[in-house]
Amino acid sequence: MTWTLPEPMLAAPVSDPDLPPGWAAEPKWDGWRALLSWDAHRLILRSRRGTDLEPSFPELRAGAAHSLGVL
């Protein structure tokens, strides 16, 4: 299977903390950003650079399957 990365989820600093109408934001504390997809009963969890993160977060499989209604 070929997996194509979407555009990276990068934060950008702004000088004005006011957000445009309809926007939402949250601070990014030290942590992980990941892209999750479910394909043919297989969880795909990748970093923005394409690193496979599923082995590092095995508990996400059941949560993702439940949330996506694929159990």
N, C-alpha and C positions, 0 to 999 in steps of 0.2 A: 504494500500500500504506500502511496506517495502522499505525504502530508505537507501541505503548503502553509507556511506561517502567514497569518493576517498581519496587518500593520501592528507594530509594537505598541504596547500600552505604556507609554512613557509620560511621566509627570513633567510639568513645565513650571518653573517658578514665575510668579506674577507679583508685581509691585502693589496691586490693589486687590485685597481679599474679597471684594464684592463680586458676586457671580451674576452673569446675565440671567434674565428670566428663563426658567425651564432647565437650568443647569443645577447639578448637585456635585459636591466634592467632599472628600474626606482626607485627612492627613495620611500619608503613607509612612507608617512607622517602619522600623527595621523588620522586614519580613519577606514574603514571597509574592510574586505575581505569576500567575499561571493561566494557561488557556486549556479549557477542558472540553472535550467532545466525546461523544459516544457513537461508535460505528460498529455495526454488526456484533453487538453484545460485547464490545471491547472498549474499555475506558482509555482515552488518550489524554494524557496530562503532560503538557509541555511548557517549558519556560519560554520567554519571548525570544530566546536565541535558538530554540528547538531542542533543548536538552530534555530527555525523558525523565519526568519527575514522579511517575507512578510508583516506582519502587520505594521512594522516600516517603510516600503518603498512602500506604495500603488501605487505610480507613476511609479514604475518599471513594473507593469503588462502591461500597454499599450505599453511602450517602448520595452519590451521583445517580446510581441506579434508581434509588427510591424517589429522588427529586424529579428525575426525568420520566418516571413511570415505566421503566423497562424491567422491573423485577418480575 
